[in-house]
Amino acid sequence: MQKYFAEFLGTFWLVFGGCGSAVLAAAFPELGIGFAGVSLAFGLTVLTGAYAFGHISGGHFNPAVSLGLLVGGRFSGKELLPYIVAQVIGAIAAAATLYLIASGKAGFDAAAGGFASNGYGEHSPGGYALTAALMIEVVLTAFFLIIIMGATDKRAPQGFAPIAIGLALTLIHLISIPVTNTSVNPARSTGVALFQGGWAIEQLWLFWLAPLVGGALGAWIYRTVLGTKD
């Protein structure tokens, strides 16, 4: 249960910190916090969460990472479902907490503002279509798993994996916030979509499908091309 609770807390921290920076801080342009600041916030949540909980659960905080590590031979299949359940519950709890806080400001409207949800078409920050959203989520999640597996490979320098992973997630957000508002994490997408309550739920299927496919693909590439036989 320690592992599952660590995944719950780590995912809570990821969603609350990353989406919180988008919903709360970025609402005040005079603070100078744009999508670069939100990108950094997501990277920092993964970095700090990995150091805090990685030694307990492995620090997945993301169903696509758990599935990818299973495909990559780094994770047990019998723990996949409990990890995903803990991650999704953590994301929902974080979104609920964020919703309660954001509701304390007059005029707050999660449905109208999007509540940091992921979307495509008219709900893409840059107006990108479904095909573009699908492609970028698959490609970036695949590279995220390649980086995770490479940084945690026994041949890599030890102790620096959270830094590499946190910087990778920062870069991923810098690339894809204009396209989908960046998911690469089905749990993160689910938590805020439930409180947006409209189009985000209708489009949520893509932000499960694409990250899971991308995560599995990236892990398979690393295992078969870059990994060692043992």
Secondary structure, 3 states (H helix, E strand, C coil): CHHHHHHHHHHHHHHHHHHHHHHCHHHCHHHCCCHHHHHHHHHHHHHHHHHHHHHHHCCCCCHHHHHHHHHCCCCCHHHHHHHHHHHHHHHHHHHHHHHHHHCCCCCCCHHHHCCCCCCCHHHCCCCCCHHHHHHHHHHHHHHHHHHHHHHCCCCCCCCCHHHHHHHHHHHHHHHHHHHHCCCCCHHHHHHHHHHHCCHHHHCCCHHHHHHHHHHHHHHHHHHHHHCCCC
